[in-house]
Amino acid sequence: MTEAQIKLKRTESLLLELIPEAIGSLNDKRLHELNIIDIKCSRGRSDAKVYIDPASFSAQEKSDFLKLLKKARPIIETFCMKDQGWFRSPTLTFEFDEQLKKVQNIEELFKKIAKE
């Protein structure tokens, strides 16, 4: 693992701790029920995708959460900057992680195949 990859992983793990803390400090109680699953930073660490657990939210609820997070993004980025003493924070993009649902569907298909 190169030094750049180590720095990237370190930044991702720091953000994985800081972002839920920042969301928890917001006044909007609706955002407190979100769970952050993973964070992937770009190579230069200027952008980061934040993956959220879709749980059992409807499409409308997901849309509402994404709008709220888009409005709260500058506050969350400022929180991360101040906490770590960074000059700038990665630009955050929030998405619901649909990979879990895909994996579950594939596992169900394998179970059906195994029965036959």
N, CA, C and O atoms as a GROMACS GRO file, in nm:
protein
  464
    1MET      N    1   0.085  -0.117   0.000
    1MET     CA    2   0.000   0.000   0.000
    1MET      C    3   0.090   0.124   0.000
    1MET      O    4   0.181   0.136   0.082
    2THR      N    5   0.063   0.214  -0.092
    2THR     CA    6   0.146   0.334  -0.103
    2THR      C    7   0.107   0.437   0.003
    2THR      O    8   0.003   0.425   0.069
    3GLU      N    9   0.190   0.537   0.018
    3GLU     CA   10   0.164   0.642   0.116
    3GLU      C   11   0.035   0.719   0.082
    3GLU      O   12  -0.041   0.756   0.171
    4ALA      N   13   0.012   0.742  -0.048
    4ALA     CA   14  -0.109   0.813  -0.090
    4ALA      C   15  -0.234   0.732  -0.054
    4ALA      O   16  -0.335   0.790  -0.012
    5GLN      N   17  -0.228   0.600  -0.071
    5GLN     CA   18  -0.343   0.516  -0.038
    5GLN      C   19  -0.368   0.515   0.113
    5GLN      O   20  -0.483   0.511   0.157
    6ILE      N   21  -0.260   0.518   0.191
    6ILE     CA   22  -0.273   0.522   0.337
    6ILE      C   23  -0.339   0.652   0.380
    6ILE      O   24  -0.427   0.652   0.466
    7LYS      N   25  -0.298   0.764   0.320
    7LYS     CA   26  -0.359   0.894   0.353
    7LYS      C   27  -0.506   0.895   0.316
    7LYS      O   28  -0.589   0.949   0.389
    8LEU      N   29  -0.538   0.836   0.202
    8LEU     CA   30  -0.677   0.830   0.156
    8LEU      C   31  -0.763   0.749   0.254
    8LEU      O   32  -0.872   0.793   0.291
    9LYS      N   33  -0.714   0.633   0.295
    9LYS     CA   34  -0.787   0.550   0.390
    9LYS      C   35  -0.801   0.619   0.526
    9LYS      O   36  -0.904   0.607   0.591
   10ARG      N   37  -0.698   0.692   0.567
   10ARG     CA   38  -0.703   0.764   0.693
   10ARG      C   39  -0.810   0.873   0.688
   10ARG      O   40  -0.887   0.891   0.782
   11THR      N   41  -0.814   0.946   0.576
   11THR     CA   42  -0.916   1.050   0.559
   11THR      C   43  -1.056   0.989   0.560
   11THR      O   44  -1.146   1.043   0.624
   12GLU      N   45  -1.074   0.877   0.491
   12GLU     CA   46  -1.205   0.811   0.488
   12GLU      C   47  -1.248   0.768   0.628
   12GLU      O   48  -1.364   0.785   0.665
   13SER      N   49  -1.156   0.711   0.704
   13SER     CA   50  -1.193   0.665   0.838
   13SER      C   51  -1.223   0.783   0.931
   13SER      O   52  -1.312   0.774   1.016
   14LEU      N   53  -1.149   0.893   0.917
   14LEU     CA   54  -1.178   1.013   0.996
   14LEU      C   55  -1.316   1.067   0.963
   14LEU      O   56  -1.393   1.102   1.053
   15LEU      N   57  -1.348   1.074   0.835
   15LEU     CA   58  -1.479   1.124   0.794
   15LEU      C   59  -1.591   1.032   0.841
   15LEU      O   60  -1.700   1.078   0.873
   16LEU      N   61  -1.563   0.901   0.844
   16LEU     CA   62  -1.663   0.804   0.890
   16LEU      C   63  -1.697   0.827   1.037
   16LEU      O   64  -1.807   0.794   1.081
   17GLU      N   65  -1.604   0.881   1.114
   17GLU     CA   66  -1.630   0.914   1.254
   17GLU      C   67  -1.691   1.054   1.268
   17GLU      O   68  -1.781   1.074   1.349
   18LEU      N   69  -1.644   1.148   1.188
   18LEU     CA   70  -1.684   1.288   1.204
   18LEU      C   71  -1.824   1.318   1.151
   18LEU      O   72  -1.899   1.394   1.213
   19ILE      N   73  -1.860   1.261   1.038
   19ILE     CA   74  -1.987   1.295   0.974
   19ILE      C   75  -2.108   1.256   1.060
   19ILE      O   76  -2.199   1.337   1.075
   20PRO      N   77  -2.113   1.134   1.118
   20PRO     CA   78  -2.227   1.106   1.207
   20PRO      C   79  -2.231   1.200   1.328
   20PRO      O   80  -2.339   1.237   1.375
   21GLU      N   81  -2.114   1.237   1.378
   21GLU     CA   82  -2.109   1.332   1.490
   21GLU      C   83  -2.163   1.468   1.447
   21GLU      O   84  -2.236   1.533   1.522
   22ALA      N   85  -2.126   1.511   1.326
   22ALA     CA   86  -2.174   1.640   1.274
   22ALA      C   87  -2.324   1.636   1.250
   22ALA      O   88  -2.394   1.732   1.281
   23ILE      N   89  -2.374   1.527   1.196
   23ILE     CA   90  -2.518   1.513   1.172
   23ILE      C   91  -2.593   1.511   1.305
   23ILE      O   92  -2.702   1.567   1.316
   24GLY      N   93  -2.534   1.448   1.405
   24GLY     CA   94  -2.596   1.443   1.537
   24GLY      C   95  -2.603   1.579   1.604
   24GLY      O   96  -2.689   1.602   1.690
   25SER      N   97  -2.513   1.669   1.567
   25SER     CA   98  -2.514   1.802   1.628
   25SER      C   99  -2.612   1.898   1.561
   25SER      O  100  -2.634   2.009   1.610
   26LEU      N  101  -2.671   1.856   1.449
   26LEU     CA  102  -2.769   1.940   1.380
   26LEU      C  103  -2.901   1.943   1.457
   26LEU      O  104  -2.932   1.851   1.532
   27ASN      N  105  -2.976   2.050   1.438
   27ASN     CA  106  -3.104   2.066   1.509
   27ASN      C  107  -3.216   1.979   1.452
   27ASN      O  108  -3.314   1.952   1.521
   28ASP      N  109  -3.203   1.937   1.327
   28ASP     CA  110  -3.308   1.859   1.262
   28ASP      C  111  -3.303   1.714   1.311
   28ASP      O  112  -3.211   1.640   1.277
   29LYS      N  113  -3.401   1.674   1.389
   29LYS     CA  114  -3.404   1.540   1.449
   29LYS      C  115  -3.423   1.430   1.345
   29LYS      O  116  -3.387   1.315   1.370
   30ARG      N  117  -3.481   1.463   1.230
   30ARG     CA  118  -3.503   1.362   1.127
   30ARG      C  119  -3.372   1.304   1.077
   30ARG      O  120  -3.364   1.186   1.044
   31LEU      N  121  -3.269   1.387   1.070
   31LEU     CA  122  -3.140   1.341   1.020
   31LEU      C  123  -3.067   1.250   1.118
   31LEU      O  124  -2.975   1.178   1.080
   32HIS      N  125  -3.106   1.253   1.244
   32HIS     CA  126  -3.038   1.174   1.346
   32HIS      C  127  -3.059   1.024   1.327
   32HIS      O  128  -2.981   0.944   1.378
   33GLU      N  129  -3.164   0.985   1.254
   33GLU     CA  130  -3.192   0.843   1.236
   33GLU      C  131  -3.115   0.781   1.119
   33GLU      O  132  -3.129   0.661   1.094
   34LEU      N  133  -3.035   0.859   1.047
   34LEU     CA  134  -2.957   0.808   0.935
   34LEU      C  135  -2.831   0.738   0.984
   34LEU      O  136  -2.767   0.783   1.079
   35ASN      N  137  -2.796   0.628   0.918
   35ASN     CA  138  -2.673   0.555   0.949
   35ASN      C  139  -2.578   0.564   0.831
   35ASN      O  140  -2.614   0.532   0.718
   36ILE      N  141  -2.456   0.609   0.858
   36ILE     CA  142  -2.355   0.618   0.753
   36ILE      C  143  -2.288   0.481   0.742
   36ILE      O  144  -2.237   0.428   0.841
   37ILE      N  145  -2.287   0.424   0.622
   37ILE     CA  146  -2.229   0.291   0.600
   37ILE      C  147  -2.083   0.301   0.560
   37ILE      O  148  -1.997   0.233   0.615
   38ASP      N  149  -2.056   0.387   0.462
   38ASP     CA  150  -1.921   0.392   0.406
   38ASP      C  151  -1.895   0.529   0.347
   38ASP      O  152  -1.988   0.605   0.319
   39ILE      N  153  -1.767   0.559   0.328
   39ILE     CA  154  -1.725   0.683   0.265
   39ILE      C  155  -1.614   0.650   0.168
   39ILE      O  156  -1.520   0.579   0.202
   40LYS      N  157  -1.624   0.702   0.048
   40LYS     CA  158  -1.521   0.683  -0.054
   40LYS      C  159  -1.473   0.820  -0.101
   40LYS      O  160  -1.551   0.899  -0.155
   41CYS      N  161  -1.345   0.847  -0.079
   41CYS     CA  162  -1.285   0.974  -0.122
   41CYS      C  163  -1.225   0.959  -0.261
   41CYS      O  164  -1.184   0.850  -0.301
   42SER      N  165  -1.221   1.068  -0.333
   42SER     CA  166  -1.154   1.069  -0.462
   42SER      C  167  -1.004   1.061  -0.439
   42SER      O  168  -0.957   1.076  -0.326
   43ARG      N  169  -0.930   1.038  -0.544
   43ARG     CA  170  -0.786   1.020  -0.532
   43ARG      C  171  -0.717   1.139  -0.467
   43ARG      O  172  -0.626   1.122  -0.387
   44GLY      N  173  -0.760   1.259  -0.501
   44GLY     CA  174  -0.699   1.379  -0.446
   44GLY      C  175  -0.762   1.425  -0.315
   44GLY      O  176  -0.722   1.527  -0.260
   45ARG      N  177  -0.858   1.350  -0.267
   45ARG     CA  178  -0.930   1.379  -0.143
   45ARG      C  179  -1.004   1.512  -0.147
   45ARG      O  180  -1.028   1.574  -0.043
   46SER      N  181  -1.041   1.556  -0.267
   46SER     CA  182  -1.117   1.681  -0.278
   46SER      C  183  -1.267   1.656  -0.276
   46SER      O  184  -1.346   1.745  -0.246
   47ASP      N  185  -1.307   1.533  -0.308
   47ASP     CA  186  -1.448   1.494  -0.308
   47ASP      C  187  -1.464   1.365  -0.229
   47ASP      O  188  -1.374   1.281  -0.224
   48ALA      N  189  -1.580   1.350  -0.168
   48ALA     CA  190  -1.610   1.227  -0.093
   48ALA      C  191  -1.757   1.192  -0.109
   48ALA      O  192  -1.844   1.277  -0.096
   49LYS      N  193  -1.782   1.064  -0.138
   49LYS     CA  194  -1.920   1.014  -0.145
   49LYS      C  195  -1.950   0.947  -0.012
   49LYS      O  196  -1.876   0.862   0.036
   50VAL      N  197  -2.062   0.989   0.046
   50VAL     CA  198  -2.106   0.935   0.174
   50VAL      C  199  -2.224   0.843   0.146
   50VAL      O  200  -2.327   0.886   0.095
   51TYR      N  201  -2.208   0.715   0.182
   51TYR     CA  202  -2.312   0.616   0.157
   51TYR      C  203  -2.395   0.596   0.284
   51TYR      O  204  -2.341   0.573   0.392
   52ILE      N  205  -2.526   0.606   0.267
   52ILE     CA  206  -2.620   0.600   0.379
   52ILE      C  207  -2.699   0.470   0.368
   52ILE      O  208  -2.733   0.426   0.259
   53ASP      N  209  -2.729   0.410   0.484
   53ASP     CA  210  -2.809   0.288   0.489
   53ASP      C  211  -2.952   0.322   0.450
   53ASP      O  212  -3.016   0.406   0.514
   54PRO      N  213  -3.006   0.259   0.344
   54PRO     CA  214  -3.142   0.292   0.300
   54PRO      C  215  -3.250   0.242   0.396
   54PRO      O  216  -3.363   0.289   0.392
   55ALA      N  217  -3.215   0.145   0.482
   55ALA     CA  218  -3.307   0.087   0.581
   55ALA      C  219  -3.441   0.058   0.514
   55ALA      O  220  -3.446  -0.011   0.413
   56SER      N  221  -3.547   0.109   0.570
   56SER     CA  222  -3.680   0.083   0.512
   56SER      C  223  -3.748   0.214   0.473
   56SER      O  224  -3.869   0.229   0.488
   57PHE      N  225  -3.669   0.306   0.424
   57PHE     CA  226  -3.723   0.435   0.384
   57PHE      C  227  -3.790   0.424   0.247
   57PHE      O  228  -3.743   0.350   0.160
   58SER      N  229  -3.898   0.497   0.229
   58SER     CA  230  -3.966   0.501   0.100
   58SER      C  231  -3.887   0.593   0.006
   58SER      O  232  -3.795   0.663   0.049
   59ALA      N  233  -3.923   0.591  -0.119
   59ALA     CA  234  -3.855   0.676  -0.217
   59ALA      C  235  -3.872   0.824  -0.183
   59ALA      O  236  -3.779   0.902  -0.200
   60GLN      N  237  -3.990   0.862  -0.135
   60GLN     CA  238  -4.015   1.001  -0.098
   60GLN      C  239  -3.930   1.041   0.022
   60GLN      O  240  -3.874   1.150   0.024
   61GLU      N  241  -3.919   0.953   0.121
   61GLU     CA  242  -3.837   0.982   0.238
   61GLU      C  243  -3.690   0.997   0.200
   61GLU      O  244  -3.620   1.085   0.250
   62LYS      N  245  -3.644   0.909   0.112
   62LYS     CA  246  -3.504   0.918   0.066
   62LYS      C  247  -3.479   1.052  -0.002
   62LYS      O  248  -3.376   1.116   0.022
   63SER      N  249  -3.572   1.093  -0.086
   63SER     CA  250  -3.559   1.221  -0.155
   63SER      C  251  -3.555   1.337  -0.056
   63SER      O  252  -3.476   1.430  -0.071
   64ASP      N  253  -3.641   1.330   0.045
   64ASP     CA  254  -3.644   1.436   0.148
   64ASP      C  255  -3.513   1.441   0.226
   64ASP      O  256  -3.460   1.548   0.252
   65PHE      N  257  -3.461   1.322   0.262
   65PHE     CA  258  -3.334   1.317   0.335
   65PHE      C  259  -3.220   1.376   0.252
   65PHE      O  260  -3.137   1.449   0.305
   66LEU      N  261  -3.218   1.343   0.124
   66LEU     CA  262  -3.110   1.394   0.038
   66LEU      C  263  -3.118   1.546   0.025
   66LEU      O  264  -3.015   1.613   0.021
   67LYS      N  265  -3.240   1.601   0.020
   67LYS     CA  266  -3.256   1.746   0.014
   67LYS      C  267  -3.206   1.811   0.143
   67LYS      O  268  -3.137   1.913   0.140
   68LEU      N  269  -3.242   1.751   0.257
   68LEU     CA  270  -3.198   1.804   0.386
   68LEU      C  271  -3.045   1.799   0.398
   68LEU      O  272  -2.983   1.893   0.447
   69LEU      N  273  -2.987   1.688   0.354
   69LEU     CA  274  -2.842   1.673   0.362
   69LEU      C  275  -2.770   1.769   0.268
   69LEU      O  276  -2.661   1.818   0.300
   70LYS      N  277  -2.830   1.796   0.154
   70LYS     CA  278  -2.771   1.892   0.061
   70LYS      C  279  -2.767   2.031   0.124
   70LYS      O  280  -2.670   2.105   0.106
   71LYS      N  281  -2.872   2.066   0.196
   71LYS     CA  282  -2.874   2.196   0.264
   71LYS      C  283  -2.776   2.200   0.381
   71LYS      O  284  -2.717   2.305   0.409
   72ALA      N  285  -2.758   2.087   0.449
   72ALA     CA  286  -2.671   2.080   0.567
   72ALA      C  287  -2.524   2.055   0.531
   72ALA      O  288  -2.438   2.060   0.619
   73ARG      N  289  -2.495   2.027   0.406
   73ARG     CA  290  -2.359   1.993   0.363
   73ARG      C  291  -2.254   2.095   0.406
   73ARG      O  292  -2.150   2.055   0.459
   74PRO      N  293  -2.275   2.226   0.385
   74PRO     CA  294  -2.171   2.322   0.428
   74PRO      C  295  -2.145   2.319   0.579
   74PRO      O  296  -2.032   2.337   0.623
   75ILE      N  297  -2.249   2.295   0.657
   75ILE     CA  298  -2.233   2.290   0.802
   75ILE      C  299  -2.152   2.166   0.841
   75ILE      O  300  -2.065   2.173   0.928
   76ILE      N  301  -2.180   2.054   0.777
   76ILE     CA  302  -2.108   1.929   0.806
   76ILE      C  303  -1.961   1.942   0.765
   76ILE      O  304  -1.872   1.900   0.838
   77GLU      N  305  -1.937   2.002   0.647
   77GLU     CA  306  -1.799   2.021   0.602
   77GLU      C  307  -1.721   2.113   0.696
   77GLU      O  308  -1.605   2.087   0.726
   78THR      N  309  -1.785   2.220   0.742
   78THR     CA  310  -1.721   2.313   0.836
   78THR      C  311  -1.690   2.243   0.967
   78THR      O  312  -1.584   2.266   1.026
   79PHE      N  313  -1.780   2.159   1.013
   79PHE     CA  314  -1.759   2.083   1.136
   79PHE      C  315  -1.634   1.996   1.123
   79PHE      O  316  -1.550   1.993   1.213
   80CYS      N  317  -1.622   1.925   1.010
   80CYS     CA  318  -1.506   1.838   0.987
   80CYS      C  319  -1.377   1.919   0.980
   80CYS      O  320  -1.275   1.878   1.035
   81MET      N  321  -1.381   2.034   0.912
   81MET     CA  322  -1.261   2.119   0.900
   81MET      C  323  -1.214   2.167   1.036
   81MET      O  324  -1.096   2.157   1.070
   82LYS      N  325  -1.307   2.219   1.114
   82LYS     CA  326  -1.270   2.275   1.244
   82LYS      C  327  -1.222   2.167   1.340
   82LYS      O  328  -1.128   2.189   1.416
   83ASP      N  329  -1.285   2.051   1.337
   83ASP     CA  330  -1.248   1.945   1.429
   83ASP      C  331  -1.107   1.892   1.401
   83ASP      O  332  -1.032   1.863   1.494
   84GLN      N  333  -1.071   1.882   1.274
   84GLN     CA  334  -0.941   1.826   1.238
   84GLN      C  335  -0.835   1.932   1.211
   84GLN      O  336  -0.717   1.900   1.197
   85GLY      N  337  -0.876   2.060   1.203
   85GLY     CA  338  -0.780   2.166   1.174
   85GLY      C  339  -0.735   2.166   1.029
   85GLY      O  340  -0.626   2.212   0.996
   86TRP      N  341  -0.822   2.114   0.942
   86TRP     CA  342  -0.790   2.110   0.799
   86TRP      C  343  -0.806   2.248   0.738
   86TRP      O  344  -0.884   2.331   0.786
   87PHE      N  345  -0.731   2.272   0.630
   87PHE     CA  346  -0.745   2.396   0.554
   87PHE      C  347  -0.875   2.394   0.474
   87PHE      O  348  -0.943   2.496   0.462
   88ARG      N  349  -0.910   2.277   0.420
   88ARG     CA  350  -1.036   2.260   0.349
   88ARG      C  351  -1.085   2.118   0.369
   88ARG      O  352  -1.007   2.027   0.398
   89SER      N  353  -1.212   2.101   0.352
   89SER     CA  354  -1.274   1.971   0.369
   89SER      C  355  -1.312   1.916   0.232
   89SER      O  356  -1.338   1.993   0.139
   90PRO      N  357  -1.316   1.784   0.218
   90PRO     CA  358  -1.366   1.729   0.091
   90PRO      C  359  -1.511   1.771   0.068
   90PRO      O  360  -1.588   1.785   0.162
   91THR      N  361  -1.546   1.792  -0.057
   91THR     CA  362  -1.685   1.824  -0.093
   91THR      C  363  -1.766   1.695  -0.080
   91THR      O  364  -1.737   1.595  -0.146
   92LEU      N  365  -1.866   1.698   0.005
   92LEU     CA  366  -1.942   1.577   0.035
   92LEU      C  367  -2.061   1.562  -0.060
   92LEU      O  368  -2.129   1.658  -0.093
   93THR      N  369  -2.083   1.438  -0.102
   93THR     CA  370  -2.198   1.401  -0.182
   93THR      C  371  -2.266   1.285  -0.110
   93THR      O  372  -2.200   1.186  -0.076
   94PHE      N  373  -2.395   1.296  -0.086
   94PHE     CA  374  -2.468   1.194  -0.012
   94PHE      C  375  -2.549   1.106  -0.106
   94PHE      O  376  -2.616   1.156  -0.196
   95GLU      N  377  -2.542   0.974  -0.083
   95GLU     CA  378  -2.617   0.878  -0.163
   95GLU      C  379  -2.665   0.765  -0.072
   95GLU      O  380  -2.601   0.733   0.028
   96PHE      N  381  -2.779   0.707  -0.108
   96PHE     CA  382  -2.823   0.588  -0.038
   96PHE      C  383  -2.757   0.468  -0.103
   96PHE      O  384  -2.752   0.458  -0.225
   97ASP      N  385  -2.705   0.377  -0.022
   97ASP     CA  386  -2.631   0.261  -0.070
   97ASP      C  387  -2.729   0.150  -0.107
   97ASP      O  388  -2.790   0.088  -0.020
   98GLU      N  389  -2.743   0.127  -0.234
   98GLU     CA  390  -2.836   0.024  -0.282
   98GLU      C  391  -2.767  -0.110  -0.302
   98GLU      O  392  -2.831  -0.206  -0.344
   99GLN      N  393  -2.638  -0.118  -0.274
   99GLN     CA  394  -2.564  -0.243  -0.292
   99GLN      C  395  -2.616  -0.354  -0.202
   99GLN      O  396  -2.619  -0.470  -0.242
  100LEU      N  397  -2.655  -0.319  -0.080
  100LEU     CA  398  -2.705  -0.420   0.013
  100LEU      C  399  -2.829  -0.488  -0.042
  100LEU      O  400  -2.844  -0.610  -0.032
  101LYS      N  401  -2.918  -0.409  -0.101
  101LYS     CA  402  -3.040  -0.466  -0.159
  101LYS      C  403  -3.005  -0.559  -0.276
  101LYS      O  404  -3.065  -0.666  -0.290
  102LYS      N  405  -2.909  -0.520  -0.358
  102LYS     CA  406  -2.867  -0.604  -0.471
  102LYS      C  407  -2.806  -0.734  -0.423
  102LYS      O  408  -2.834  -0.840  -0.479
  103VAL      N  409  -2.724  -0.727  -0.319
  103VAL     CA  410  -2.661  -0.848  -0.264
  103VAL      C  411  -2.768  -0.942  -0.208
  103VAL      O  412  -2.759  -1.063  -0.226
  104GLN      N  413  -2.867  -0.887  -0.140
  104GLN     CA  414  -2.973  -0.970  -0.084
  104GLN      C  415  -3.052  -1.038  -0.195
  104GLN      O  416  -3.089  -1.155  -0.183
  105ASN      N  417  -3.077  -0.966  -0.304
  105ASN     CA  418  -3.150  -1.026  -0.417
  105ASN      C  419  -3.069  -1.139  -0.480
  105ASN      O  420  -3.125  -1.242  -0.517
  106ILE      N  421  -2.940  -1.120  -0.492
  106ILE     CA  422  -2.854  -1.224  -0.550
  106ILE      C  423  -2.850  -1.346  -0.459
  106ILE      O  424  -2.854  -1.459  -0.507
  107GLU      N  425  -2.843  -1.324  -0.328
  107GLU     CA  426  -2.843  -1.436  -0.233
  107GLU      C  427  -2.974  -1.513  -0.240
  107GLU      O  428  -2.974  -1.636  -0.232
  108GLU      N  429  -3.086  -1.443  -0.255
  108GLU     CA  430  -3.215  -1.510  -0.269
  108GLU      C  431  -3.219  -1.595  -0.395
  108GLU      O  432  -3.273  -1.705  -0.394
  109LEU      N  433  -3.163  -1.543  -0.504
  109LEU     CA  434  -3.158  -1.620  -0.629
  109LEU      C  435  -3.073  -1.746  -0.612
  109LEU      O  436  -3.110  -1.852  -0.661
  110PHE      N  437  -2.961  -1.735  -0.542
  110PHE     CA  438  -2.877  -1.852  -0.518
  110PHE      C  439  -2.949  -1.956  -0.432
  110PHE      O  440  -2.932  -2.076  -0.452
  111LYS      N  441  -3.028  -1.910  -0.337
  111LYS     CA  442  -3.104  -2.002  -0.252
  111LYS      C  443  -3.209  -2.077  -0.336
  111LYS      O  444  -3.229  -2.197  -0.319
  112LYS      N  445  -3.275  -2.004  -0.427
  112LYS     CA  446  -3.374  -2.068  -0.514
  112LYS      C  447  -3.308  -2.170  -0.605
  112LYS      O  448  -3.364  -2.278  -0.629
  113ILE      N  449  -3.192  -2.138  -0.655
  113ILE     CA  450  -3.119  -2.231  -0.743
  113ILE      C  451  -3.077  -2.354  -0.664
  113ILE      O  452  -3.084  -2.466  -0.715
  114ALA      N  453  -3.033  -2.334  -0.541
  114ALA     CA  454  -2.989  -2.446  -0.458
  114ALA      C  455  -3.106  -2.541  -0.428
  114ALA      O  456  -3.085  -2.662  -0.419
  115LYS      N  457  -3.227  -2.488  -0.412
  115LYS     CA  458  -3.344  -2.571  -0.385
  115LYS      C  459  -3.379  -2.658  -0.505
  115LYS      O  460  -3.425  -2.771  -0.490
  116GLU      N  461  -3.355  -2.604  -0.624
  116GLU     CA  462  -3.390  -2.678  -0.746
  116GLU      C  463  -3.283  -2.775  -0.776
  116GLU      O  464  -3.292  -2.848  -0.875
   0.00000   0.00000   0.00000
